[in-house]
Amino acid sequence: MEAQGPLRAVRSWEEALPDRSSDRDVHEAMLLTAGERGYAKATVREVTERARITEDRFHRRFGGKEACFAAAYEEAAEQLAGELLEACRGAASWRDGFQAGLAALLRFVAEQPLLAKALLIEVRAARGEAWVSHQRQVERLTAALDSARSEPGARAAASPMTAGFMAGAIEESLSVEIAAGRAADVERLLPDLTRLATLQFFGSEGGGKMEEASTTPRRR
């Protein structure tokens, strides 16, 4: 299987390439339209015009907007989560790994605000299979956060709920910044979120190595 390249940074439609014919191009058009217009207001016509395909072809391939968004979401969220976990690997400590992964996430939001809005905010409006994919990736990342509890110096009071709290706090913080039009400045959150996470798990600025948990997260 050919490895996928990194998600493209597209801040506006003027930056998008004009030749858009593959399923991945349609997926990108779907997510960027949802990020720009909001999922509820995004139309199949807008997606097909920007993807340069006919509405007939769109409906034959995807069936409708909900199914297309779900497929697009699953592909993009899976890739993003993998990139974040890869950024964590090889760090000298859990705190360093967490900070590297978080920095990658914040950079993604700052560089690709439309896509970030679709993945973090508009999925809540879409629900359905896209929401199932969202929860699956949240659980995957939460399991990686929870690996802190097995590291030397971890607080005895830390529990699986600690990782869930941190995952929720990060997602909500980013959603607030995106909704307020401050995505470009979101990287300023790195020190405070890193400090919050290490205090929650270790009660200090220390921390152990962070890796993706080997167990498969349960689907909700």
N, CA and C atoms as a LAMMPS dump frame, in Angstrom:
ITEM: TIMESTEP
0
ITEM: NUMBER OF ATOMS
660
ITEM: BOX BOUNDS ff ff ff
-5.0000000000000000e+02 5.0000000000000000e+02
-5.0000000000000000e+02 5.0000000000000000e+02
-5.0000000000000000e+02 5.0000000000000000e+02
ITEM: ATOMS id mol type element x y z
1 1 1 N 0.85 -1.189 0
2 1 2 C 0 0 0
3 1 3 C 0.885 1.239 0
4 2 1 N 0.589 2.17 -0.874
5 2 2 C 1.384 3.387 -0.971
6 2 3 C 1.105 4.293 0.217
7 3 1 N 2.16 4.782 0.856
8 3 2 C 1.995 5.647 2.022
9 3 3 C 1.4 6.98 1.616
10 4 1 N 0.499 7.496 2.442
11 4 2 C -0.103 8.783 2.177
12 4 3 C 0.835 9.882 2.613
13 5 1 N 0.806 10.99 1.888
14 5 2 C 1.595 12.143 2.268
15 5 3 C 0.895 12.905 3.366
16 6 1 N 1.561 13.916 3.914
17 6 2 C 0.946 14.713 4.977
18 6 3 C -0.265 15.472 4.472
19 7 1 N -1.184 15.778 5.373
20 7 2 C -2.362 16.559 5.005
21 7 3 C -1.921 17.927 4.497
22 8 1 N -2.524 18.37 3.393
23 8 2 C -2.115 19.633 2.796
24 8 3 C -2.617 20.816 3.599
25 9 1 N -1.82 21.87 3.632
26 9 2 C -2.238 23.106 4.29
27 9 3 C -2.997 23.954 3.284
28 10 1 N -4.297 24.141 3.5
29 10 2 C -5.127 24.946 2.609
30 10 3 C -5.928 25.917 3.457
31 11 1 N -5.608 27.183 3.375
32 11 2 C -6.305 28.193 4.166
33 11 3 C -7.491 28.773 3.423
34 12 1 N -7.497 28.685 2.094
35 12 2 C -8.588 29.236 1.296
36 12 3 C -8.706 28.441 0.012
37 13 1 N -9.841 28.598 -0.675
38 13 2 C -10.041 27.841 -1.91
39 13 3 C -9.103 28.293 -3.01
40 14 1 N -8.616 29.518 -2.943
41 14 2 C -7.686 29.991 -3.952
42 14 3 C -6.376 29.216 -3.922
43 15 1 N -6.064 28.625 -2.759
44 15 2 C -4.82 27.869 -2.619
45 15 3 C -4.965 26.434 -3.106
46 16 1 N -6.185 25.962 -3.292
47 16 2 C -6.405 24.572 -3.674
48 16 3 C -6.031 24.351 -5.138
49 17 1 N -5.565 23.15 -5.441
50 17 2 C -5.225 22.833 -6.824
51 17 3 C -6.487 22.725 -7.67
52 18 1 N -6.443 23.163 -8.943
53 18 2 C -7.641 23.16 -9.772
54 18 3 C -8.071 21.785 -10.25
55 19 1 N -7.132 20.85 -10.409
56 19 2 C -7.477 19.528 -10.926
57 19 3 C -7.846 18.616 -9.766
58 20 1 N -9.165 18.377 -9.598
59 20 2 C -9.638 17.629 -8.439
60 20 3 C -10.583 16.538 -8.935
61 21 1 N -10.111 15.306 -8.996
62 21 2 C -10.95 14.263 -9.558
63 21 3 C -11.004 12.981 -8.737
64 22 1 N -10.028 12.735 -7.868
65 22 2 C -10.024 11.489 -7.115
66 22 3 C -10.95 11.576 -5.913
67 23 1 N -11.2 10.401 -5.296
68 23 2 C -12.019 10.383 -4.084
69 23 3 C -11.406 11.254 -2.999
70 24 1 N -10.088 11.216 -2.897
71 24 2 C -9.447 12.028 -1.863
72 24 3 C -9.666 13.521 -2.123
73 25 1 N -9.69 13.911 -3.388
74 25 2 C -9.973 15.309 -3.707
75 25 3 C -11.385 15.686 -3.274
76 26 1 N -12.336 14.777 -3.504
77 26 2 C -13.717 15.039 -3.088
78 26 3 C -13.796 15.096 -1.566
79 27 1 N -13.09 14.201 -0.906
80 27 2 C -13.048 14.232 0.558
81 27 3 C -12.53 15.573 1.054
82 28 1 N -11.455 16.042 0.456
83 28 2 C -10.895 17.333 0.857
84 28 3 C -11.891 18.455 0.612
85 29 1 N -12.547 18.417 -0.54
86 29 2 C -13.549 19.437 -0.842
87 29 3 C -14.683 19.406 0.173
88 30 1 N -15.089 18.2 0.577
89 30 2 C -16.167 18.063 1.549
90 30 3 C -15.767 18.669 2.882
91 31 1 N -14.578 18.335 3.371
92 31 2 C -14.141 18.825 4.675
93 31 3 C -13.904 20.33 4.659
94 32 1 N -13.306 20.827 3.59
95 32 2 C -13.04 22.259 3.528
96 32 3 C -14.325 23.068 3.369
97 33 1 N -15.284 22.521 2.64
98 33 2 C -16.577 23.199 2.524
99 33 3 C -17.278 23.242 3.873
100 34 1 N -17.242 22.118 4.588
101 34 2 C -17.852 22.087 5.921
102 34 3 C -17.13 23.035 6.868
103 35 1 N -15.802 23.1 6.759
104 35 2 C -15.053 24.004 7.606
105 35 3 C -15.317 25.459 7.299
106 36 1 N -15.551 25.75 6.042
107 36 2 C -15.796 27.131 5.617
108 36 3 C -17.233 27.57 5.855
109 37 1 N -18.18 26.714 5.509
110 37 2 C -19.6 27.08 5.539
111 37 3 C -20.334 26.545 6.761
112 38 1 N -19.758 25.527 7.405
113 38 2 C -20.476 24.793 8.432
114 38 3 C -21.131 23.585 7.794
115 39 1 N -21.175 22.477 8.527
116 39 2 C -21.715 21.25 7.94
117 39 3 C -23.157 21.428 7.495
118 40 1 N -23.973 22.062 8.312
119 40 2 C -25.399 22.2 7.994
120 40 3 C -25.622 22.994 6.715
121 41 1 N -24.78 23.987 6.464
122 41 2 C -24.959 24.852 5.295
123 41 3 C -24.227 24.345 4.063
124 42 1 N -23.314 23.437 4.238
125 42 2 C -22.568 22.901 3.098
126 42 3 C -23.507 22.097 2.202
127 43 1 N -23.405 22.302 0.899
128 43 2 C -24.274 21.599 -0.045
129 43 3 C -23.454 20.71 -0.974
130 44 1 N -24.127 19.7 -1.504
131 44 2 C -23.478 18.817 -2.46
132 44 3 C -23.027 19.614 -3.683
133 45 1 N -23.821 20.579 -4.099
134 45 2 C -23.45 21.386 -5.261
135 45 3 C -22.132 22.117 -5.027
136 46 1 N -21.958 22.698 -3.852
137 46 2 C -20.699 23.391 -3.55
138 46 3 C -19.525 22.427 -3.576
139 47 1 N -19.722 21.254 -2.996
140 47 2 C -18.642 20.272 -2.964
141 47 3 C -18.269 19.832 -4.37
142 48 1 N -19.263 19.531 -5.188
143 48 2 C -18.975 19.046 -6.542
144 48 3 C -18.359 20.118 -7.417
145 49 1 N -18.779 21.358 -7.242
146 49 2 C -18.185 22.448 -8.019
147 49 3 C -16.717 22.615 -7.655
148 50 1 N -16.416 22.532 -6.38
149 50 2 C -15.034 22.715 -5.945
150 50 3 C -14.173 21.494 -6.241
151 51 1 N -14.8 20.33 -6.27
152 51 2 C -14.064 19.108 -6.608
153 51 3 C -14.022 18.864 -8.108
154 52 1 N -14.773 19.684 -8.863
155 52 2 C -14.82 19.571 -10.319
156 52 3 C -15.302 18.198 -10.775
157 53 1 N -16.397 17.741 -10.163
158 53 2 C -17.06 16.533 -10.624
159 53 3 C -18.552 16.839 -10.746
160 54 1 N -19.283 15.954 -11.39
161 54 2 C -20.725 16.16 -11.533
162 54 3 C -21.447 15.674 -10.277
163 55 1 N -22.639 16.211 -10.054
164 55 2 C -23.433 15.753 -8.923
165 55 3 C -23.832 14.291 -9.101
166 56 1 N -24.068 13.875 -10.329
167 56 2 C -24.412 12.468 -10.58
168 56 3 C -23.285 11.547 -10.126
169 57 1 N -22.061 11.925 -10.485
170 57 2 C -20.924 11.096 -10.073
171 57 3 C -20.796 11.094 -8.555
172 58 1 N -21.005 12.239 -7.936
173 58 2 C -20.929 12.327 -6.48
174 58 3 C -21.922 11.363 -5.833
175 59 1 N -23.17 11.39 -6.296
176 59 2 C -24.201 10.546 -5.69
177 59 3 C -23.958 9.07 -5.981
178 60 1 N -23.43 8.753 -7.161
179 60 2 C -23.119 7.356 -7.462
180 60 3 C -22.016 6.837 -6.555
181 61 1 N -21.048 7.682 -6.284
182 61 2 C -19.898 7.241 -5.485
183 61 3 C -20.179 7.27 -3.989
184 62 1 N -20.839 8.322 -3.507
185 62 2 C -20.982 8.507 -2.065
186 62 3 C -22.412 8.363 -1.546
187 63 1 N -23.387 8.53 -2.406
188 63 2 C -24.772 8.41 -1.964
189 63 3 C -25.354 9.715 -1.469
190 64 1 N -24.594 10.488 -0.713
191 64 2 C -25.101 11.743 -0.181
192 64 3 C -24.057 12.452 0.656
193 65 1 N -24.426 13.61 1.176
194 65 2 C -23.487 14.433 1.932
195 65 3 C -23.011 13.736 3.2
196 66 1 N -23.908 13.122 3.941
197 66 2 C -23.538 12.499 5.206
198 66 3 C -22.51 11.403 5.008
199 67 1 N -22.731 10.547 4.005
200 67 2 C -21.804 9.447 3.752
201 67 3 C -20.458 9.966 3.273
202 68 1 N -20.464 11.007 2.452
203 68 2 C -19.219 11.582 1.966
204 68 3 C -18.435 12.201 3.11
205 69 1 N -19.114 12.95 3.962
206 69 2 C -18.423 13.565 5.1
207 69 3 C -17.846 12.489 6.011
208 70 1 N -18.61 11.429 6.241
209 70 2 C -18.137 10.352 7.109
210 70 3 C -16.879 9.704 6.543
211 71 1 N -16.864 9.443 5.236
212 71 2 C -15.69 8.832 4.611
213 71 3 C -14.498 9.778 4.656
214 72 1 N -14.762 11.045 4.38
215 72 2 C -13.698 12.045 4.41
216 72 3 C -13.155 12.204 5.823
217 73 1 N -14.044 12.219 6.79
218 73 2 C -13.634 12.391 8.178
219 73 3 C -12.774 11.224 8.634
220 74 1 N -13.213 10.013 8.341
221 74 2 C -12.472 8.826 8.776
222 74 3 C -11.054 8.851 8.232
223 75 1 N -10.907 9.185 6.95
224 75 2 C -9.585 9.206 6.328
225 75 3 C -8.691 10.269 6.97
226 76 1 N -9.218 11.489 7.11
227 76 2 C -8.407 12.59 7.629
228 76 3 C -8.085 12.421 9.107
229 77 1 N -9.065 11.98 9.893
230 77 2 C -8.846 11.82 11.335
231 77 3 C -7.864 10.698 11.624
232 78 1 N -7.963 9.613 10.882
233 78 2 C -7.023 8.499 11.043
234 78 3 C -5.6 8.963 10.749
235 79 1 N -5.44 9.724 9.673
236 79 2 C -4.111 10.184 9.301
237 79 3 C -3.563 11.172 10.321
238 80 1 N -4.403 12.102 10.766
239 80 2 C -3.952 13.089 11.741
240 80 3 C -3.541 12.424 13.051
241 81 1 N -4.36 11.508 13.557
242 81 2 C -4.02 10.817 14.807
243 81 3 C -2.705 10.067 14.667
244 82 1 N -2.493 9.425 13.535
245 82 2 C -1.238 8.716 13.306
246 82 3 C -0.049 9.661 13.311
247 83 1 N -0.211 10.837 12.707
248 83 2 C 0.869 11.816 12.676
249 83 3 C 1.179 12.334 14.08
250 84 1 N 0.148 12.526 14.889
251 84 2 C 0.368 13.01 16.257
252 84 3 C 1.105 11.975 17.087
253 85 1 N 0.695 10.721 16.97
254 85 2 C 1.353 9.659 17.726
255 85 3 C 2.791 9.455 17.264
256 86 1 N 3.019 9.59 15.989
257 86 2 C 4.377 9.463 15.467
258 86 3 C 5.266 10.582 16.008
259 87 1 N 4.702 11.775 16.16
260 87 2 C 5.469 12.906 16.698
261 87 3 C 5.907 12.638 18.137
262 88 1 N 5.133 11.828 18.866
263 88 2 C 5.45 11.534 20.274
264 88 3 C 6.564 10.515 20.435
265 89 1 N 6.717 9.644 19.457
266 89 2 C 7.639 8.52 19.602
267 89 3 C 9.093 8.995 19.614
268 90 1 N 9.891 8.302 20.382
269 90 2 C 11.309 8.608 20.436
270 90 3 C 11.674 9.711 21.411
271 91 1 N 10.681 10.277 22.108
272 91 2 C 10.965 11.346 23.059
273 91 3 C 11.649 10.775 24.296
274 92 1 N 12.437 11.606 24.956
275 92 2 C 13.177 11.159 26.13
276 92 3 C 12.287 10.951 27.344
277 93 1 N 11.16 11.613 27.392
278 93 2 C 10.253 11.495 28.537
279 93 3 C 8.826 11.604 28.06
280 94 1 N 7.895 11.212 28.932
281 94 2 C 6.477 11.346 28.598
282 94 3 C 6.14 12.803 28.32
283 95 1 N 6.634 13.712 29.167
284 95 2 C 6.348 15.126 28.983
285 95 3 C 6.847 15.616 27.632
286 96 1 N 8.06 15.202 27.241
287 96 2 C 8.601 15.62 25.951
288 96 3 C 7.767 15.057 24.801
289 97 1 N 7.345 13.787 24.955
290 97 2 C 6.516 13.19 23.918
291 97 3 C 5.174 13.874 23.805
292 98 1 N 4.562 14.146 24.958
293 98 2 C 3.285 14.855 24.951
294 98 3 C 3.437 16.219 24.299
295 99 1 N 4.481 16.939 24.665
296 99 2 C 4.678 18.279 24.12
297 99 3 C 4.9 18.235 22.611
298 100 1 N 5.625 17.217 22.127
299 100 2 C 5.858 17.096 20.687
300 100 3 C 4.561 16.806 19.944
301 101 1 N 3.741 15.9 20.494
302 101 2 C 2.466 15.59 19.855
303 101 3 C 1.518 16.773 19.88
304 102 1 N 1.466 17.451 21.018
305 102 2 C 0.598 18.619 21.138
306 102 3 C 1.054 19.731 20.216
307 103 1 N 2.362 19.934 20.099
308 103 2 C 2.878 20.962 19.192
309 103 3 C 2.471 20.667 17.754
310 104 1 N 2.499 19.38 17.369
311 104 2 C 2.085 18.994 16.023
312 104 3 C 0.603 19.283 15.809
313 105 1 N -0.216 19.026 16.828
314 105 2 C -1.647 19.289 16.725
315 105 3 C -1.918 20.786 16.611
316 106 1 N -1.26 21.578 17.439
317 106 2 C -1.462 23.026 17.395
318 106 3 C -0.998 23.609 16.064
319 107 1 N 0.098 23.099 15.548
320 107 2 C 0.591 23.561 14.246
321 107 3 C -0.396 23.215 13.135
322 108 1 N -0.973 22.018 13.212
323 108 2 C -1.994 21.615 12.237
324 108 3 C -3.17 22.59 12.257
325 109 1 N -3.659 22.934 13.452
326 109 2 C -4.789 23.851 13.566
327 109 3 C -4.428 25.223 13.004
328 110 1 N -3.233 25.71 13.332
329 110 2 C -2.822 27.034 12.87
330 110 3 C -2.657 27.087 11.352
331 111 1 N -2.155 26.006 10.769
332 111 2 C -1.872 25.993 9.335
333 111 3 C -3.064 25.576 8.492
334 112 1 N -4.001 24.812 9.072
335 112 2 C -5.128 24.294 8.311
336 112 3 C -6.437 24.537 9.075
337 113 1 N -6.804 25.779 9.274
338 113 2 C -7.966 26.089 10.12
339 113 3 C -9.291 25.543 9.597
340 114 1 N -9.481 25.504 8.285
341 114 2 C -10.746 24.989 7.751
342 114 3 C -10.872 23.494 8.013
343 115 1 N -9.803 22.776 7.764
344 115 2 C -9.829 21.338 8.007
345 115 3 C -9.961 21.056 9.497
346 116 1 N -9.258 21.822 10.311
347 116 2 C -9.357 21.641 11.763
348 116 3 C -10.775 21.898 12.252
349 117 1 N -11.422 22.906 11.712
350 117 2 C -12.802 23.201 12.115
351 117 3 C -13.73 22.05 11.749
352 118 1 N -13.53 21.469 10.567
353 118 2 C -14.354 20.327 10.163
354 118 3 C -14.14 19.143 11.098
355 119 1 N -12.872 18.876 11.455
356 119 2 C -12.554 17.706 12.261
357 119 3 C -12.938 17.865 13.726
358 120 1 N -12.838 19.072 14.259
359 120 2 C -13.074 19.272 15.685
360 120 3 C -14.451 19.83 16.023
361 121 1 N -15.044 20.591 15.118
362 121 2 C -16.314 21.259 15.43
363 121 3 C -17.464 20.73 14.587
364 122 1 N -17.306 20.728 13.269
365 122 2 C -18.429 20.372 12.403
366 122 3 C -18.834 18.912 12.511
367 123 1 N -17.932 18.057 12.989
368 123 2 C -18.298 16.658 13.201
369 123 3 C -19.416 16.547 14.225
370 124 1 N -19.516 17.494 15.126
371 124 2 C -20.577 17.467 16.137
372 124 3 C -21.943 17.69 15.494
373 125 1 N -21.967 18.455 14.414
374 125 2 C -23.218 18.663 13.685
375 125 3 C -23.52 17.491 12.768
376 126 1 N -22.473 16.898 12.207
377 126 2 C -22.666 15.794 11.268
378 126 3 C -23.139 14.524 11.97
379 127 1 N -22.547 14.23 13.157
380 127 2 C -22.871 13.028 13.915
381 127 3 C -22.712 11.772 13.044
382 128 1 N -23.594 10.788 13.207
383 128 2 C -23.564 9.574 12.395
384 128 3 C -22.227 8.857 12.442
385 129 1 N -21.827 8.284 11.303
386 129 2 C -20.588 7.519 11.22
387 129 3 C -19.361 8.396 11.415
388 130 1 N -19.464 9.675 11.061
389 130 2 C -18.338 10.582 11.29
390 130 3 C -18.065 10.713 12.788
391 131 1 N -19.132 10.781 13.575
392 131 2 C -18.968 10.886 15.023
393 131 3 C -18.373 9.602 15.596
394 132 1 N -18.75 8.461 15.051
395 132 2 C -18.166 7.189 15.475
396 132 3 C -16.654 7.211 15.224
397 133 1 N -16.252 7.702 14.054
398 133 2 C -14.824 7.81 13.743
399 133 3 C -14.136 8.78 14.692
400 134 1 N -14.802 9.875 14.997
401 134 2 C -14.252 10.86 15.934
402 134 3 C -13.987 10.215 17.29
403 135 1 N -14.967 9.512 17.808
404 135 2 C -14.818 8.873 19.114
405 135 3 C -13.721 7.823 19.107
406 136 1 N -13.613 7.11 18.002
407 136 2 C -12.573 6.076 17.904
408 136 3 C -11.182 6.705 17.979
409 137 1 N -10.974 7.817 17.302
410 137 2 C -9.669 8.466 17.336
411 137 3 C -9.413 9.145 18.679
412 138 1 N -10.454 9.688 19.292
413 138 2 C -10.298 10.263 20.628
414 138 3 C -9.868 9.182 21.611
415 139 1 N -10.481 8.018 21.529
416 139 2 C -10.103 6.916 22.412
417 139 3 C -8.675 6.45 22.138
418 140 1 N -8.286 6.445 20.898
419 140 2 C -6.924 6.058 20.53
420 140 3 C -5.906 7.019 21.157
421 141 1 N -6.168 8.312 21.056
422 141 2 C -5.261 9.307 21.621
423 141 3 C -5.332 9.333 23.145
424 142 1 N -6.526 9.103 23.679
425 142 2 C -6.675 9.051 25.131
426 142 3 C -5.891 7.887 25.709
427 143 1 N -5.89 6.749 25.025
428 143 2 C -5.115 5.598 25.481
429 143 3 C -3.628 5.929 25.51
430 144 1 N -3.168 6.711 24.526
431 144 2 C -1.766 7.115 24.525
432 144 3 C -1.473 8.042 25.701
433 145 1 N -2.366 8.962 25.982
434 145 2 C -2.201 9.835 27.143
435 145 3 C -2.145 9.023 28.438
436 146 1 N -2.976 7.999 28.517
437 146 2 C -3.089 7.202 29.737
438 146 3 C -1.825 6.403 30.03
439 147 1 N -0.942 6.267 29.024
440 147 2 C 0.314 5.547 29.266
441 147 3 C 1.164 6.243 30.321
442 148 1 N 0.858 7.509 30.628
443 148 2 C 1.597 8.238 31.662
444 148 3 C 1.494 7.551 33.019
445 149 1 N 0.368 6.87 33.279
446 149 2 C 0.16 6.271 34.606
447 149 3 C 1.122 5.13 34.894
448 150 1 N 1.724 4.569 33.862
449 150 2 C 2.669 3.461 34.064
450 150 3 C 4.113 3.949 34.176
451 151 1 N 4.308 5.258 34.109
452 151 2 C 5.655 5.803 34.16
453 151 3 C 6.091 6.089 35.594
454 152 1 N 7.39 6.026 35.871
455 152 2 C 7.894 6.345 37.207
456 152 3 C 7.489 7.763 37.615
457 153 1 N 7.047 7.902 38.841
458 153 2 C 6.681 9.217 39.345
459 153 3 C 5.249 9.614 39.096
460 154 1 N 4.472 8.75 38.432
461 154 2 C 3.07 9.083 38.171
462 154 3 C 2.296 9.136 39.481
463 155 1 N 1.349 10.039 39.572
464 155 2 C 0.532 10.176 40.769
465 155 3 C -0.353 8.947 40.956
466 156 1 N -0.433 8.457 42.192
467 156 2 C -1.289 7.306 42.479
468 156 3 C -2.751 7.645 42.239
469 157 1 N -3.09 8.932 42.377
470 157 2 C -4.479 9.353 42.206
471 157 3 C -4.896 9.438 40.744
472 158 1 N -3.939 9.408 39.822
473 158 2 C -4.287 9.473 38.402
474 158 3 C -5.049 8.214 38.004
475 159 1 N -6.028 8.354 37.152
476 159 2 C -6.87 7.238 36.722
477 159 3 C -7.141 7.375 35.23
478 160 1 N -7.803 6.388 34.624
479 160 2 C -8.168 6.541 33.21
480 160 3 C -8.989 7.809 32.953
481 161 1 N -9.699 8.273 33.956
482 161 2 C -10.471 9.5 33.8
483 161 3 C -9.561 10.717 33.626
484 162 1 N -8.343 10.631 34.145
485 162 2 C -7.4 11.737 33.999
486 162 3 C -7.07 11.955 32.529
487 163 1 N -6.801 10.863 31.82
488 163 2 C -6.506 10.971 30.39
489 163 3 C -7.722 11.475 29.622
490 164 1 N -8.908 11.006 29.995
491 164 2 C -10.123 11.481 29.34
492 164 3 C -10.349 12.96 29.575
493 165 1 N -10.059 13.399 30.809
494 165 2 C -10.186 14.825 31.122
495 165 3 C -9.246 15.657 30.264
496 166 1 N -7.99 15.205 30.138
497 166 2 C -7.023 15.972 29.36
498 166 3 C -7.375 15.991 27.875
499 167 1 N -7.813 14.859 27.344
500 167 2 C -8.208 14.826 25.931
501 167 3 C -9.37 15.789 25.691
502 168 1 N -10.335 15.783 26.597
503 168 2 C -11.471 16.685 26.459
504 168 3 C -11.069 18.143 26.605
505 169 1 N -10.147 18.421 27.534
506 169 2 C -9.699 19.796 27.749
507 169 3 C -8.973 20.338 26.529
508 170 1 N -8.148 19.507 25.903
509 170 2 C -7.423 19.935 24.71
510 170 3 C -8.394 20.185 23.559
511 171 1 N -9.302 19.244 23.343
512 171 2 C -10.259 19.4 22.243
513 171 3 C -11.129 20.635 22.433
514 172 1 N -11.618 20.851 23.647
515 172 2 C -12.48 21.995 23.898
516 172 3 C -11.709 23.299 23.759
517 173 1 N -10.48 23.349 24.248
518 173 2 C -9.666 24.557 24.127
519 173 3 C -9.451 24.927 22.664
520 174 1 N -9.14 23.935 21.841
521 174 2 C -8.918 24.2 20.425
522 174 3 C -10.206 24.609 19.728
523 175 1 N -11.308 23.966 20.082
524 175 2 C -12.595 24.307 19.472
525 175 3 C -12.977 25.751 19.776
526 176 1 N -12.738 26.184 21.004
527 176 2 C -13.048 27.569 21.383
528 176 3 C -12.215 28.543 20.563
529 177 1 N -10.932 28.248 20.426
530 177 2 C -10.056 29.145 19.666
531 177 3 C -10.446 29.197 18.195
532 178 1 N -10.767 28.053 17.62
533 178 2 C -11.167 28.012 16.211
534 178 3 C -12.46 28.784 15.998
535 179 1 N -13.441 28.545 16.864
536 179 2 C -14.737 29.212 16.726
537 179 3 C -14.613 30.719 16.889
538 180 1 N -13.637 31.156 17.679
539 180 2 C -13.441 32.584 17.913
540 180 3 C -12.566 33.237 16.841
541 181 1 N -12.139 32.472 15.851
542 181 2 C -11.313 33.024 14.787
543 181 3 C -9.859 33.219 15.185
544 182 1 N -9.409 32.489 16.198
545 182 2 C -8.036 32.648 16.674
546 182 3 C -7.162 31.434 16.353
547 183 1 N -7.511 30.68 15.329
548 183 2 C -6.748 29.48 15
549 183 3 C -5.291 29.792 14.692
550 184 1 N -5.034 30.913 14.061
551 184 2 C -3.666 31.259 13.678
552 184 3 C -2.757 31.437 14.881
553 185 1 N -3.327 31.751 16.041
554 185 2 C -2.531 32.017 17.24
555 185 3 C -2.593 30.88 18.255
556 186 1 N -3.095 29.724 17.855
557 186 2 C -3.379 28.653 18.809
558 186 3 C -2.118 28.047 19.413
559 187 1 N -0.98 28.198 18.755
560 187 2 C 0.25 27.602 19.283
561 187 3 C 0.676 28.226 20.609
562 188 1 N 0.116 29.353 20.952
563 188 2 C 0.431 29.976 22.243
564 188 3 C -0.069 29.125 23.413
565 189 1 N -0.969 28.157 23.149
566 189 2 C -1.51 27.312 24.211
567 189 3 C -0.559 26.204 24.647
568 190 1 N 0.518 26.005 23.91
569 190 2 C 1.405 24.87 24.174
570 190 3 C 1.945 24.836 25.609
571 191 1 N 2.496 25.914 26.137
572 191 2 C 3.045 25.82 27.51
573 191 3 C 1.99 25.501 28.562
574 192 1 N 0.841 26.17 28.493
575 192 2 C -0.178 25.96 29.519
576 192 3 C -0.776 24.565 29.464
577 193 1 N -1.048 24.044 28.257
578 193 2 C -1.627 22.707 28.144
579 193 3 C -0.612 21.634 28.54
580 194 1 N 0.651 21.856 28.214
581 194 2 C 1.686 20.91 28.632
582 194 3 C 1.801 20.885 30.144
583 195 1 N 1.783 22.05 30.744
584 195 2 C 1.868 22.136 32.206
585 195 3 C 0.667 21.468 32.87
586 196 1 N -0.511 21.711 32.339
587 196 2 C -1.715 21.115 32.905
588 196 3 C -1.647 19.597 32.862
589 197 1 N -1.213 19.044 31.733
590 197 2 C -1.149 17.583 31.592
591 197 3 C -0.138 16.97 32.545
592 198 1 N 1.041 17.549 32.635
593 198 2 C 2.053 16.968 33.505
594 198 3 C 1.667 17.093 34.978
595 199 1 N 1.016 18.176 35.335
596 199 2 C 0.548 18.309 36.714
597 199 3 C -0.535 17.288 37.033
598 200 1 N -1.421 17.031 36.082
599 200 2 C -2.496 16.064 36.304
600 200 3 C -1.939 14.658 36.526
601 201 1 N -0.911 14.298 35.768
602 201 2 C -0.384 12.936 35.856
603 201 3 C 0.748 12.771 36.861
604 202 1 N 1.551 13.832 37.048
605 202 2 C 2.757 13.689 37.869
606 202 3 C 2.83 14.655 39.049
607 203 1 N 2.002 15.674 39.045
608 203 2 C 2.048 16.64 40.12
609 203 3 C 3.28 17.508 40.075
610 204 1 N 4.021 17.456 38.944
611 204 2 C 5.236 18.251 38.786
612 204 3 C 5.473 18.428 37.3
613 205 1 N 6.639 18.979 36.951
614 205 2 C 6.973 19.186 35.542
615 205 3 C 7.645 17.971 34.915
616 206 1 N 7.75 16.851 35.659
617 206 2 C 8.403 15.658 35.126
618 206 3 C 7.457 14.82 34.298
619 207 1 N 7.88 13.634 33.924
620 207 2 C 7.021 12.722 33.174
621 207 3 C 7.825 11.674 32.45
622 208 1 N 7.168 10.536 32.187
623 208 2 C 7.847 9.438 31.517
624 208 3 C 7.583 9.419 30.033
625 209 1 N 8.11 8.427 29.358
626 209 2 C 7.982 8.299 27.917
627 209 3 C 6.557 7.97 27.526
628 210 1 N 6.086 8.588 26.452
629 210 2 C 4.706 8.385 26.012
630 210 3 C 4.683 7.619 24.703
631 211 1 N 3.95 6.516 24.658
632 211 2 C 3.789 5.737 23.447
633 211 3 C 2.338 5.34 23.308
634 212 1 N 1.954 5.001 22.065
635 212 2 C 0.581 4.572 21.823
636 212 3 C 0.341 3.254 22.537
637 213 1 N -0.797 3.164 23.224
638 213 2 C -1.134 1.928 23.917
639 213 3 C -1.321 0.808 22.911
640 214 1 N -0.931 -0.417 23.314
641 214 2 C -1.016 -1.55 22.4
642 214 3 C -2.418 -2.12 22.316
643 215 1 N -3.253 -1.817 23.302
644 215 2 C -4.606 -2.348 23.281
645 215 3 C -5.445 -1.6 22.271
646 216 1 N -6.423 -2.273 21.718
647 216 2 C -7.324 -1.662 20.759
648 216 3 C -8.473 -0.986 21.49
649 217 1 N -8.674 0.351 21.303
650 217 2 C -9.756 1.047 22.002
651 217 3 C -11.115 0.477 21.622
652 218 1 N -12.017 0.455 22.57
653 218 2 C -13.374 0.01 22.298
654 218 3 C -14.137 1.081 21.55
655 219 1 N -14.96 0.702 20.605
656 219 2 C -15.837 1.636 19.907
657 219 3 C -17.026 1.951 20.779
658 220 1 N -17.429 3.241 20.718
659 220 2 C -18.611 3.665 21.495
660 220 3 C -19.835 3.643 20.623
